């Protein structure tokens, strides 16, 4: 498992937006960024959860702002970004953490509305937030965008088509953002946080659909296979610091040694590693 020392990271003067920040991974990432002295705008749909996250940030001596928004609504996203910049300042860091698991099932029995909902949140919502924030980053020639992907992007999972497809799309989207942002000093990363025990995880192990179609996942989590949220939260802080900008566009996992990846960045870029590629014999 990777270890990520953030003790010397100082994000003072930087403004961050964290979507899906009301609970789970998003909350952990918002708290970690605030602990590193960034001013953090926490975005979610649930007002009570937003308030809890902001209270935790403030109790720890950080600066937090809570804003309700549905990331799949472009107008709501644009208004949210306007509010962040008006109240906190220009956005330096965007963490796209909002996500849903979809409803597990064989693909031929999929509920198409639920399947589309997974793509709407996990991909379209990220695009909406990225477009609204990145156009301003490009104007200022600075910015870092961190997308919360999954190991599900790398291989099919039986009965998990919506989640796998959406996270694979997110990994490729990250590469596109990095390529388009290169000349404007805007970088992007996709990270795999591992199986963190969140409300999403609990749904997958406790719901009828999860018990029926993902029984192995329940055994994995209850057997101690979950990963602490603090690991990916600290990884986000390090990526936000700029130390890994040479790895823009890459897919980074919490099991990776980030210092080693940075040291090998030239080879990684040259050989096109840590990306989604078709390898042929």
N, C-alpha and C positions, 0 to 999 in steps of 0.2 A: 504494500500500500504506500502511495506517495506521502511524503511529509512536506508541509509547506509552512515555512517560518515567515511570519508577517510582522515580527516584532519591530523591525526597522523600517516598515513601510509607512510613509506619511503622505496622505492624500489631502492635506489641508488645501483649501481653496478650490477643490474640485467638486463638481456637482454630479450626482449619480441618480439615475432612475432605475428602480427595480420593479418590474411587473410581477404579478403573482406574489407580492410581498406580504400579503396578509397572514400567511402561515407557512409551515414547512420549509422547503429549501429557500424560497424567496425571502422569508423572514430571516433565516440564518445568514443569508448573503447581505441583506440590508443592515443587519446588526454588525456584521464584520466590516463592511465598508464604513459605517459610522464610527466604529471603534478605531479605524485608521484615519479618522478626522475628515472624511468626506461629508458633505451635506447630502442627505439621501431623501429623495422623493419616493415614497412607497405607494405603489399602485395596485389596486385590487377592486373587486366588485363588492365585497362584503365590508360594510362600514365598521362593524364591531371588531372584526379581525384587523382591519387597518389601524384602528385606534389602539389596539393592544400592541401592535408592532411599534408604532410611533412612541407609545408610552415606554416601552422597553428601551428604545433608542435614547430617549430623553433621560430616563432613570440612570442610564450608564454614562450620562454626560455628553451624549451626541446630539446632532442636529437632524431632526426628522420632520418630514411633511407628508401627510396622508392625503391621497387623492383617489376618489372613486372613478373608475372607468372600465368599460368593456373593451378589451384590446381588439375585438373583431369589428368594432364600430370606428371607422376612420375619422369621422367628425369628432367623436368623443376623445379619440387619441390625440388629434390635433389640438383640441381645447386643453387637454391635460398637459401637453408639452408647452403650450403657451403659458399656462398657469405656473408650471415649474420655472420657466425662464423669467417670468415676471416676479416670482416670489423668492427664488433662490439664485438665479443667474444662468448663464449659458451652460448647457449640458455637456459634460466631458465624457461620461460613462453611461452606457445603456446596457442593462442586464435583462435579457428577455427570458424570464423564468416562468411566466404563466403557461400552464399546460394542462391537458386532460389525457387520461389513458385510453379513451374510447371504451366500448363495451366488448369484452372478449367473446368471440364466437367463431365458428368456421365461416369463411368468407361468404359461402353461398347462403348462409342464414343471417347475414349482417343486416342490422337495422340501418338503412341508408341515411336516415337523418342523423343518427348517432355517429356513423362513419364520417359523414361530412363535417359534423361538429368538431371531431378530432382534428381534421385538416384546417378548419376555420380558426381554431384557437392556436394549434401548434405551429402552423405555417403562416396563414393569412394574418393572424394577429401579430406575429413577429414582423412580417413585411410592413404592416401598417405602422407599427412603432418605429421600425428602422427608417422607413421613408420620411416620417415626420421629424425624427431626430437627426438623421444623417445629412439631410440637405443643409441643415444649420452647421453641422460639423464640417462639411465640405467648405462652406463659406469661411469658416474660421481656421481651416487647415489643421484640425486636431480632433481626435475623438477615438474612443475604444468601445466596441460593441461585443458583448459576450452572450452567446446563445447557449441555453441549457438543453443539450441534446440527450443522447442515451446510447447505451450499447446496442439497443434495438435498431439503431441506424445501420449496423454493420452486418446483420444477418436476419433471416426470417425467424419469427417466433410463431409456432403453431397457435392458431386462433387469436393472433394479435396483429392482424394486417393493418388496421388503421394507425395504430401506434408506430409500428415499424416503418410504414410508408411516410408518415408525417415526420419522423425523426431523421430518416434518410434525406428527405427533402430539406430539412433544416440544416443538415451538415453541408449539403451542396449549396444551399443559399448562403451559408457563411463564407464559402469559397468565393462566390460571386460578389458578395459585399466587399471582401478583402481585395479582389482584383479591381473592382470599380473604385474603391477608395484609396488605392495605392498612391496615386499621384497627388492625392489631397491629404496625405498623412492621417487617414482614417484606417484603423486596423480592426480585425474581427477574429473571434475565436469561437469554436464550438467545444463544449466540454461534456464529458460523460461523468456524472456525479456518482455513479453506481446506484445500487438499490437502497435508497435512504428511506427510513420508516416515516412516512408522511400519510396524510389523509388519502392520497392517491394509492399508496401501498395498501393501506387498510381496506380500501374498497376492493382492490384486486384479490386480497386474501380472505375477505369476509363476505363479499357479495355472492349471490347464487351463481352469477355468470363466472366470477373468478374461481369459485370452488369447483364449478363444473368443467371449465375449459383451461384453467391454469393451476391444477392441483400441485404441480411440482414447485410453483412459485411460493405457494403457502408454506410448503415444507422447507424451502430454502430460507425464507424470511424467519419463520419460527425456529429454525435451526441455528439462527445466529448469523445469517448471511448478509444482514443489513450493514450499511456503511454510515458512519457518523456524518451528519450534515455539515459539521464544522470543517471537514476536509475540503469539500467543494467550495465552501464559503471562503476559506483561506486561499484556495486556488484562484478564485475570482479576484480577491484583493491583490494578489501578485500579478495577475494579468492586467488589472486596472492600473498598476503602478508603472507600466511601460517596459518592464524588464524583459518581457518576452515578445516584444513587437516584431522581432525578426521571424517569429513563427506565425505571423498573421495568416489567417485562412485555414489553420491546421485544427485537427480534431485531437483534443488532449483529454486524457483520462486521469481520474484521481489515483490510479495505480502507477502513473508515470512519475519519473524523477524529472521535475521541471528544470532544475539546474543542468542536468545532463542534456536535456533536449535543447536548451539554450546554447550550450557549448557545441552541440552538433548541428546547429541551425543551418549552417551553410550546406552540409551534406543532406539534411532533411529537405531543404528547398531544391537542391540540385537533383536529388533522386525522387522528388515528388512523394515523400512519405507523409504519414499521418493525414491521409486524404482518402476519399472514396474513388477508387480507380478499378478499371477492368484489367486484370492481369492475364495475359494470354501466353500459351506455350508456343 
